[in-house]
Amino acid sequence: MTGAVRTWLDRFERWGTAAENFLLVLLLVSLMVLAVSEIVLRMFFSVGFVWAGELINLIVLWITIVASVAAARSDRHLRIDAMSHFVSRKYARLPRAIVDTFAAGVCIVLAWHSWRYLQLTIEFDDTVLGDIPAWCAYAVVPAAFLLMAYRFLLAAGRRLLLIVGVLDEPGEQT
């Protein structure tokens, strides 16, 4: 890969990472502020926001989805992998590439079905938080599954290129 292309790809990766991290922090702070303020208002003033519980549920959904994308990005997603403890990284590449390809397929299926659910929310005019269309709140789900599928496919491709010797192991000099 040429130096200029690698530089641009690295820059896009850093921007994506920064955007994901910023969104996670923003969502978590919003969740904490809303939950604590709701508790204080209900305990000390006997009032509260009618929509707070639903908004907290939506923020938790968004945090979960964005954190899943971040976990797929940094290869820290949930994995049941006993083989990597017994063989070297070199020999675990092919099974990991197969598993990443399978995970991408699962994410594509989940993206498709979450897209179908999104279409149903549009068809039935579902709303959240009073009168906001539900698809606005749930659109993150198919987008995130597609992004995770993309990242799993990139990881599988990178591992296959390492196997055939087209790509050097990170940290190696060519």
C-alpha positions as CSV (number, residue, x, y, z in Angstrom):
1,M,0.0,0.0,0.0
2,T,1.4,3.4,-0.9
3,G,2.3,5.8,1.8
4,A,-0.2,8.4,0.8
5,V,-3.1,5.9,0.8
6,R,-2.0,4.5,4.2
7,T,-1.8,8.0,5.6
8,W,-5.4,8.8,4.5
9,L,-6.7,5.5,5.8
10,D,-4.9,6.0,9.1
11,R,-6.4,9.5,9.3
12,F,-9.9,8.2,8.6
13,E,-9.4,5.5,11.3
14,R,-8.3,8.1,13.8
15,W,-11.3,10.3,13.0
16,G,-13.7,7.4,13.3
17,T,-12.2,6.4,16.6
18,A,-12.4,9.9,17.9
19,A,-16.0,10.3,16.8
20,E,-17.0,6.9,18.4
21,N,-15.2,7.8,21.6
22,F,-16.8,11.3,21.7
23,L,-20.3,9.9,21.1
24,L,-19.8,7.3,23.8
25,V,-18.7,9.9,26.4
26,L,-21.5,12.2,25.4
27,L,-24.1,9.5,25.7
28,L,-22.7,8.3,29.0
29,V,-22.6,11.8,30.5
30,S,-26.2,12.4,29.2
31,L,-27.3,9.2,30.8
32,M,-25.8,10.0,34.1
33,V,-27.1,13.6,34.2
34,L,-30.6,12.5,33.2
35,A,-30.8,9.6,35.6
36,V,-29.4,11.6,38.6
37,S,-31.6,14.6,37.9
38,E,-34.7,12.4,37.6
39,I,-33.8,10.7,40.9
40,V,-33.3,14.1,42.6
41,L,-36.5,15.6,41.2
42,R,-38.6,12.6,42.2
43,M,-37.1,12.2,45.7
44,F,-37.0,15.9,46.8
45,F,-39.6,17.7,44.7
46,S,-42.1,14.9,43.9
47,V,-41.9,15.7,40.2
48,G,-40.2,14.3,37.2
49,F,-40.1,14.1,33.4
50,V,-42.7,11.8,31.8
51,W,-40.3,11.0,29.0
52,A,-37.1,10.4,31.1
53,G,-37.5,6.6,31.5
54,E,-38.0,6.1,27.7
55,L,-35.1,8.4,26.9
56,I,-32.8,6.5,29.4
57,N,-33.8,3.3,27.6
58,L,-32.9,4.8,24.2
59,I,-29.6,6.1,25.5
60,V,-28.7,2.7,26.9
61,L,-29.5,1.2,23.5
62,W,-27.3,3.7,21.7
63,I,-24.4,3.2,24.2
64,T,-24.7,-0.5,23.7
65,I,-24.7,-0.2,19.9
66,V,-21.8,2.3,19.7
67,A,-19.8,0.4,22.2
68,S,-20.3,-2.8,20.1
69,V,-18.9,-1.0,17.1
70,A,-15.9,0.3,19.1
71,A,-15.3,-3.3,20.4
72,A,-15.3,-4.6,16.8
73,R,-13.0,-1.8,15.8
74,S,-10.4,-2.6,18.4
75,D,-10.8,-6.4,18.3
76,R,-12.2,-6.5,21.8
77,H,-15.5,-8.1,21.1
78,L,-16.8,-11.1,22.9
79,R,-15.1,-14.2,21.5
80,I,-14.9,-17.8,22.7
81,D,-11.5,-18.8,21.6
82,A,-9.6,-21.6,23.3
83,M,-7.3,-22.3,20.4
84,S,-5.4,-19.0,20.5
85,H,-4.1,-20.0,24.0
86,F,-2.4,-23.1,22.6
87,V,-1.1,-22.1,19.2
88,S,1.0,-19.2,18.0
89,R,-0.6,-16.2,16.5
90,K,0.7,-17.2,13.1
91,Y,-1.3,-20.5,13.1
92,A,-4.4,-18.9,14.6
93,R,-4.8,-16.5,11.7
94,L,-6.8,-18.8,9.4
95,P,-9.4,-19.9,12.0
96,R,-9.7,-16.2,13.1
97,A,-10.2,-15.2,9.5
98,I,-13.0,-17.8,9.2
99,V,-14.6,-16.7,12.5
100,D,-14.4,-13.0,11.4
101,T,-16.0,-13.8,8.1
102,F,-18.8,-15.7,9.9
103,A,-19.2,-12.8,12.4
104,A,-19.6,-10.4,9.4
105,G,-22.2,-12.7,7.9
106,V,-24.2,-12.7,11.2
107,C,-23.9,-8.9,11.4
108,I,-25.2,-8.6,7.8
109,V,-28.2,-10.8,8.7
110,L,-28.8,-8.7,11.8
111,A,-28.5,-5.5,9.8
112,W,-31.1,-6.8,7.3
113,H,-33.6,-7.7,9.9
114,S,-33.1,-4.5,11.9
115,W,-33.6,-2.6,8.6
116,R,-36.9,-4.6,8.1
117,Y,-37.9,-3.6,11.7
118,L,-37.1,0.0,10.9
119,Q,-39.4,-0.2,7.9
120,L,-42.2,-1.5,10.1
121,T,-41.8,1.4,12.5
122,I,-42.1,3.8,9.5
123,E,-45.1,1.9,8.1
124,F,-46.9,1.9,11.5
125,D,-45.9,5.5,12.3
126,D,-44.4,4.4,15.6
127,T,-43.2,7.3,17.8
128,V,-40.9,7.6,20.8
129,L,-40.7,10.4,23.4
130,G,-44.1,11.6,22.4
131,D,-44.1,12.5,18.8
132,I,-40.6,11.8,17.5
133,P,-40.6,9.1,14.7
134,A,-39.2,5.8,16.2
135,W,-37.0,5.2,13.1
136,C,-34.9,8.2,14.1
137,A,-34.1,6.5,17.4
138,Y,-33.6,3.0,16.0
139,A,-31.7,3.9,12.8
140,V,-28.4,3.4,14.6
141,V,-29.0,-0.4,14.8
142,P,-28.8,-1.4,11.1
143,A,-26.1,1.2,10.5
144,A,-24.0,-0.2,13.4
145,F,-24.4,-3.8,12.3
146,L,-23.3,-2.9,8.8
147,L,-20.3,-1.1,10.2
148,M,-19.4,-4.1,12.3
149,A,-19.7,-6.4,9.3
150,Y,-17.4,-4.1,7.4
151,R,-14.8,-4.2,10.2
152,F,-15.0,-8.0,10.5
153,L,-14.5,-8.4,6.8
154,L,-11.5,-6.0,6.9
155,A,-10.0,-8.0,9.8
156,A,-10.6,-11.3,7.9
157,G,-9.0,-9.8,4.8
158,R,-6.0,-8.5,6.8
159,R,-5.5,-11.9,8.3
160,L,-5.7,-13.7,5.0
161,L,-3.2,-11.2,3.5
162,L,-0.9,-12.0,6.4
163,I,-1.2,-15.7,5.7
164,V,-0.3,-15.4,2.1
165,G,2.5,-13.0,2.8
166,V,1.2,-10.0,1.0
167,L,1.0,-7.9,4.1
168,D,3.6,-7.6,6.9
169,E,2.9,-8.1,10.5
170,P,2.4,-4.8,12.3
171,G,5.7,-3.7,13.8
172,E,7.8,-5.6,11.2
173,Q,10.1,-3.7,8.9
174,T,10.0,-4.5,5.2
